[in-house]
Amino acid sequence: MTKCPHGDHDFPVEDETGAYCQEHGVTVLWNPPDFAWDDLLAAPGILPEARDTRREP
């Protein structure tokens, strides 16, 4: 079993796709479907299309 990073206990729900802790709201996916590094946020809370694309002269 895998330990929950926010508590000193094993994840109560764990299978071949990942694990989930209801108490702490933590989800861990072993192999997320359709994952691409480009889908990650460039900065916390800022979607790629919301970034300022203006260039300084």
C-alpha positions as a Markdown table, in Angstrom:
| # | Residue | x | y | z |
|---|---|---|---|---|
| 1 | Met | 0.0 | 0.0 | 0.0 |
| 2 | Thr | 1.0 | 3.6 | -0.6 |
| 3 | Lys | 1.2 | 6.2 | 2.2 |
| 4 | Cys | -1.0 | 9.3 | 1.9 |
| 5 | Pro | 1.4 | 12.3 | 1.9 |
| 6 | His | -1.0 | 14.3 | 4.2 |
| 7 | Gly | -1.5 | 11.7 | 6.8 |
| 8 | Asp | 0.4 | 8.9 | 8.5 |
| 9 | His | -1.8 | 6.2 | 6.9 |
| 10 | Asp | -2.2 | 4.1 | 3.8 |
| 11 | Phe | -4.5 | 5.3 | 1.0 |
| 12 | Pro | -7.9 | 3.8 | 1.8 |
| 13 | Val | -8.7 | 3.4 | -1.9 |
| 14 | Glu | -6.0 | 2.0 | -4.2 |
| 15 | Asp | -6.1 | 0.0 | -7.5 |
| 16 | Glu | -4.1 | -0.4 | -10.7 |
| 17 | Thr | -4.9 | 3.1 | -11.9 |
| 18 | Gly | -4.0 | 5.1 | -8.7 |
| 19 | Ala | -5.0 | 5.8 | -5.1 |
| 20 | Tyr | -7.4 | 8.2 | -3.4 |
| 21 | Cys | -7.7 | 9.5 | 0.2 |
| 22 | Gln | -11.2 | 11.0 | 1.0 |
| 23 | Glu | -10.1 | 12.4 | 4.3 |
| 24 | His | -7.4 | 14.6 | 2.7 |
| 25 | Gly | -8.7 | 14.9 | -0.9 |
| 26 | Val | -5.5 | 13.5 | -2.4 |
| 27 | Thr | -5.5 | 11.6 | -5.7 |
| 28 | Val | -2.5 | 9.9 | -7.1 |
| 29 | Leu | -2.6 | 8.5 | -10.7 |
| 30 | Trp | 0.0 | 5.9 | -11.6 |
| 31 | Asn | -0.4 | 6.3 | -15.4 |
| 32 | Pro | -2.7 | 9.2 | -16.1 |
| 33 | Pro | -4.6 | 8.8 | -19.4 |
| 34 | Asp | -3.8 | 11.2 | -22.3 |
| 35 | Phe | -1.1 | 12.9 | -20.2 |
| 36 | Ala | 1.2 | 15.4 | -22.0 |
| 37 | Trp | 3.7 | 17.7 | -20.3 |
| 38 | Asp | 2.4 | 20.6 | -22.4 |
| 39 | Asp | -0.9 | 20.3 | -20.6 |
| 40 | Leu | 0.6 | 21.4 | -17.3 |
| 41 | Leu | 0.1 | 25.0 | -16.2 |
| 42 | Ala | 3.0 | 27.3 | -16.9 |
| 43 | Ala | 2.4 | 28.9 | -13.5 |
| 44 | Pro | 0.1 | 28.0 | -10.6 |
| 45 | Gly | -3.4 | 29.1 | -11.5 |
| 46 | Ile | -2.6 | 30.6 | -14.9 |
| 47 | Leu | -4.0 | 28.8 | -17.9 |
| 48 | Pro | -1.8 | 28.9 | -21.0 |
| 49 | Glu | -4.3 | 30.9 | -23.1 |
| 50 | Ala | -4.5 | 33.5 | -20.3 |
| 51 | Arg | -0.8 | 34.3 | -20.3 |
| 52 | Asp | 0.3 | 37.7 | -21.6 |
| 53 | Thr | 1.9 | 37.1 | -25.0 |
| 54 | Arg | 3.2 | 40.7 | -25.5 |
| 55 | Arg | 6.9 | 41.0 | -26.1 |
| 56 | Glu | 9.0 | 43.8 | -24.8 |
| 57 | Pro | 10.8 | 45.8 | -27.5 |
